[in-house]
Amino acid sequence: MAEICSPLRLPLIAGRKKPAAVTEDVCRALTRPPSGLWWAAFAAAFALLLLGTAAVSYQIATGVGTWGLNTTVGWAFDITNFVFWVGIGHAGTLISAILFLFRQRWRTSVNRSAEAMTLFAVMCAGIFPVIHTGRPWLAYWLFPYPNFRGSLWINFRSPLAWDCFAISTYFLISATFWYVGLIPDLATVRDRLASTEGGSLRHRLFSIFSLGWNGSYRVWRHYEVLYLLLAGLATPLVISVHTIVSWDFATAVIPGWHATIFPPYFVAGAIFSGIAMVLTLMLVARKAMGLEDYITTRHVDVMCKLLLLTSGIVALAYGTEFFTAFYSGNPYEEFVFLNRAKGPFAWAYWTMVSCNVLVPQLLWFRRVRRSMGVVFVLSLLINVGMWFERFVIIVTSLHRDFLPSSWASYRPTIVEVSTLAGSFGLFFTCFLIFCRILPVIAMGEVKAVLSHGQGNGGEA
């Protein structure tokens, strides 16, 4: 892991490009016609989005009885998807804010994609608690707004209210951080459009959202102070948001949930799954947008090392859970974990362990880390494993109650599976559109790194 921590090892930009060439390359990706690969990916993602929209519309019109829930298993696909998408959104803040504070220059080619991924993932996450209530048109009741209903307020002891505050805060801070980082690049695109599309709608929009940026020393100084403050504000959210999500389970008395390890366990798992999704998106954008010169094998290699590190933390958490259950001497706790490994959902548990613990061990080999196709497949498998982790935590702790007479099974319906597919469709549709209309590479930061490298012997 020495390469990750060393500030002297800058990412290698293919071909040792001059800073002046960065603007040309990134802006060209916005103006040239989309590639066939981009259209194929967009068509697949949009088809999934339409499927999910139809499933959610049918569920709202008919009721949550369209799901496979029962008296015993009251949470399943919906909350599994919620926790999964919140976790996916964590890597954006990790790469953008935390690595910025630690002055890790290799982040510059991937932070913009990671920040956008955070926003889209949180959007996907916010859908599921709303439709889980069964009356999404009353979702505004979750907010403590001034009302004319006397002393009627939300229940602040409800995990649903905690999630509402956590998601809305995380989304607002992440959106602000993302937008502020975009401003210099929006101004760059605005100036380029002035000579070719002056007065067009696109030029006017970029002019509005660039907020009159003129690139002066004074503007840059204020920008850097603001960006640093937002990074410092966003960093605690990586820990706080998923800690609050873990309290949805840890504050209950249900065996398998009532554990103090859940906050750090959930945070580590969120970062693990988020980094895997960033890798997936990086490799898609790299190929579909022709950004091989900026998202290099070195970036992928460092991200793989972070995956390996967080995989080890998650594996330690799995072992600690089992140790705590059996050391406690609580028969109910012991049964839950034995049931996970040997019960009706053992296939889901071992899928989780295989994808999250065993598969990442391949990343110890440099040849694997440098193979784009293999890394892409591994990142997909890790996200499959992390989804099953949330499924195992939720369903296996519920389907075997304290009383055997209350035991029940669970099987997802086609509506639930379609809703999950639709959330992926929404996520990838938003990301692909983002790649077409906004700079996917932080031009100002990449040029700063290249200039620094050339000033230190050309290493960049």
N, C-alpha and C positions, 0 to 999 in steps of 0.2 A: 504493500500500500504506500510505499515511499513516494511514488510518482504523484499520487493524489495530493499529498501534503506539501510537496515542494513548490514554492512560488517561482522557482527559477526555471522549471520545466514548462515552457509554454507550448500550447497546441500547435502542431505542424499544419499550416495551411498549404494545401497541395499547390505545388508550382511556385511557392514563395511569392505570392501575388503582391503587387504594390497596393497601398491603401486606396489609391485613386481608382483601381479596378474593381474594388468591392461594390461601390455604388452602381457601376454599370452592370455587374453580374446579377445583383439582387433585384434591381429594378427591371432588368430584362425578363426575369421570371414572372413579373407582374403584368407585363405588356404583351408578351408573345402568346399565341393561342395555346390552350391547354393541350397537354400530350394525351395520347390514347390511353396511357396507363391512368392518368388523372380522371379521365372520363369514365373508365371502367370502375375505378374505385368509388367515384361519386355515384354512379348508377346503382351499385350494390348497396352503398350506405343509404341512399335515398329510398330504395325499395324497402329496406329494413325499417326506416323511419315511418313509411306509409303503413307497414304492417303493424308497428307498435301503436300508431295513431288510431288505427281501426280497432285494435284490441282494447285500448284505454277508453275509447268512445263507447264501445259495447259494454265494458265493465261499469262505466258511470251510468249508462242508461238502464242497465239491468240490476246492478248491485254487486257487492263484494262476494256474493254467493257463487259468482262465476269462478272464484279461486278455489283451490283445494283445501282451504283451511277448515278446521273443525274445533270442537270445544277444547281439546287438549293442545293442539298445535295452532295457536292464534297468530303467531308470527312465522313467516316462512320466506317465500321468494321476495316479497316486497321489502322487508327489512334487510334481508340478505343483500339485495341490490343497493339499498340505501347505504349500508356500511361499506360495500365494495366501492361505490363511486366516490364517497367521501375520502376513502383511502387513496384512490387514484389521484385525487386533486392535491395530495400532500407533496408530491415530488416537485411540483412547480414552485412552491415556496421554498423548498429545500435548495433547489438548484439556483433559483434567482436571488433569494435573500440571504440564506445562510452562507452559501459559497461566495457571494459578493462580499459579505462582511469578513470572510477569511481570505479575500483577495485571490481567489482561485481563477486565474485568467482563462482556463480552458472552458469555462461555462459560457463564454460569450457567443459561441455558435449555436448553443442549444437552449439558452434561457428563454428566448422569445417563444419557442414552441412549447416549452414547459409551462410558461405563464398562461398561454392561451388554453392549454390542456386543463389547467386548474379551473378556469372559468367554465369550460364546457362540462367538466366532470361534476362540478358543484351544481350546475343546472340540472344535470341528469339525476343527481342525488336528491335534489329538492322535490322532484316529481313524486317519489314513492311515499314519503310520509303524508303528502297531501291526498293522494288517491287512496291510501290505506285508511284514512278516516271515513271513507264512504260518502262523504259530502264535500267534495273539493270546492264547491261554490261558497262554502263557509270557512275557507282556509284563513281568511283575515281575522277570524276569532282567536287565532294563535297569538296575535300581537296585542300588547296592553295599551290599546288606543283609547282616548277619551270617548265615552259613549253615553247614551241616554237611557241605559238600562240599570240605573241605580248603582249598587255596589258590586255588580257582576264583573268579575275579572277572571283572567285565566288562572289555572292552578299552577303556581310556580314550582310545585313539587313534582310535576309531571315531566317525564323524560321527553315527551313531545314538545313541551315548551323549551326545554334545554336545547334540543336539536334545532328548533326554530331560531333561537338567538345565536347559536354557534354557526349555523350555515349562513345566515344573513350577514353576520359580522365578517366571517371568512371571505364571503363573496365580495363584499364592499371593499375590504382592504386589498384583496387580491386584484380586483378590477382597477382600483386606483393605482396600485403599484405597476400593473401591466400598462395602463394608459400613459402614466408619466414616463415610463421607459420608452414608449413609442414616439413621444413628441419630436425628438430630434430627427428620427427617420421619416416621420410624416412631413416635416419641413423639407427634407431632402427630396422626397417624391414630389412635393408641391412645386419646388423650384424646377425640377426636370419637366413636369407637365406644363409649366408656364410657357415653355418654348415650343411645345408641340400641341397641347390641348388647352391653351389659355382661354379661360372663360367657360370651359366645359363643366358639366355637373361634377365630374370626378375631381377636377382641379379646384372647384369651389369648396367641395367637401373637405379635401385635404387642407385647404387654406383655413377653413373654420377650425378644424380639430388640431391643427398645429399651433394654435393660440398665438400667432404672431411671432413665432420663433425666428430670431435673426442671427443666431450663432455667435453673438458677442461674448466677450470674456465674462461680463457681468451676468448674462443669462446662463452661461455654462456653470458659473460658480453657484448660483442659486439652485440650478437644476441638480447639481451633485449633492448639495446639502439636503435638499428635499428627498432625493432618491435614497440617500443614506438613512435618513430618518424613517422613511417608509420601510426600508429593509429591516431596520431595528424593530419597528412596530409589527411587521409581518412575521418575524422569526418566532416569537412566542406562540403564534397561532398554530404552528406545526404541532406543538405539544398540546396546547389547550383544547383545540377543536376535537381531535380524535380522543383525547382524554374524556371530554364530555360525552362523546358517542359511546365510549366504553362504559360510562356510568349508567347508560340505559340498561346494561346487563348486571354490572357489578353491584348496584344498589338493591337488586332483587335477592331473595333468599333461595332461589332455585339452584339446586346442585349443578355445578358446571359453569355457573355464572358468578356466584358470590365469591369473588377472588380479588385480592388486592393487586395481583400481577396484571390485571386487565389494562390499566392505563398505559404502562410502558410497552406491554405486549401489543396493544392495538396501534400505538404510535409507530413501533418498529415495523409491524406488518403493513401499515399504510405507506410508509416510505418505501418499503420493499416493492409493493405492488405498483406504486407510482413511478418508481424508476424503471420498472419493466415496461410500463405503458409509454413512458417517454422514449425509451429505446425503440419501441414499435413505431411510434409516430415519427421519430427521427429518421428511421430507415425508409418509411413510406415517403416522407417529404424529400429525402435525399435522392430517391430514385425518380419520383413523379415530377419534381420541380428542377431536377438537374443541379443539385447543390453538392455534388461530390467533393468540390474543392473546399467547401466550408464545413461540412459535417464529415470529418475524415475518420479513418480507422483509429486514429489516436483518441478521438472523442468517444467512439464506441468502446474502445479498450478500457478507458477510465470508468465509463459508466458500468461496464461489466464487473469491474473490481468493486464498485459500490454495491452492485447486486450481490456479489459473493459475500461481502461484509454483512449486509442486512439479512441475507439468508442464514448466516451463522447465528445472528441474534434471534431470529424467528425459531430456528431449530432449538436453541437453548430454552426459549419460552415453552415450546412443546414439551420438552423434557421436564421443565420445572413444574408445569401443570400436573403431570402424572406423579411426580415426586410429592408435591403438596397434597394431592388427593389421598395418596396411600399413607403418607406420614401423619395426616390428620386423624386417621382412625375412624372417620365418618363413613358409615356403610353406604349412605346415599351418594356421597361424592365418589367413593370408589366404584360404585356400580355405573355411574354415568360414564366414567372414562373407560371402563372395561366394555361397556356397551358401545362406545364409539369405535373401539378397535375390533370388536367381535360381533356386534349386533347387526340389525337389519341394514344399517347405513355404514357398515364397515367399508364398503366399496368407495364411498365418498371420503371417508377418513384416510384411506391409504392412497387415494388419488391426490389428496391434499399433501400428504407427506412426500409422495414421490415427486410431485411438481415443485414443491417449495424447499425441500431439503436435498433430495438426491440429484435432480436435474441440474441445479446451479453448480454442483461440484465439477461439472464439465468445464466451467469457466476458469478453473485453475490452469488450464492449458492455453498458452498464448495463441496457438494456431486456431483454437476454437473462438477466442475473443476477437480475432482478426478476420473471421469468416462472417460476412454480412448475412448470408442466408441462414447459417446455423444460429447466429445470435437472434435473428428475427423469430425463428421457430422457438428457441428457448424462451424469449420474452413472452410469446403467446402462451406457452405451457405454464409459465410462472403466474400469469394472470388467471389462467384456468384454475390453478392450484389455490390462489388467493381467494377466488370466488367460492370455491368449495370450503375453504377455511371458515368463512362467514356462515355458509350453509350448515356446516357441521356444528359450529358453536350454537347456532340458534335451534335447529330442528332436533338434534340428538339430545339436547337438554330439556326439550319440551315433550317429545313424543312418548317418554316413559315417566309418568307422573309418580308422586309418592305412593299412590294407591294403584295396584295392578288393575283394578276395575276401571280406572281412568285411562289406561294405556290406549293409544291410537296410533295409526300409521299416517303417512302423508305422501301424497303424490301430486305433483304440479299439474295444472290443467293447461290446455293449449293457450288460454288467455294469458296465463302467467308467463309462459315461455315466450309468447309473442311480445309481451310487454318488455321482457328482458332484451329480446332482439331489437325492439324499437329504441331502447335506450342506447344501445350500441350504434344504431343507425343515426340517432340524433347527434351523438358524440362525434362520429367520423364525418358526418355531413357538415357540421359546424367547423370542424378542423380543416377540411378540404376547401371550404369557402374562404376561411381565414387565409389559407396559403395563396389563394388567388387574388385577394384584394388588399392585403397588408404585407409589409416586409416580414418574411419568416425568419430572417437573420437580422440581429441587432447591428446594423451597419456601423453606427458610431462607435460601439464598443469593440467590434472586430478591428476597425481601423486604428483604434487606440492601441490595441494589443500588437498589431503589426508594426506600428510606428515605434512602440517600446522595444519590440524585438530587433528591429533594424538599428535602433540606437544602442543595442547591446550585442553587437556582432552579427546581427541578421537572424538570430534564432527566433522564429515565430511560427 
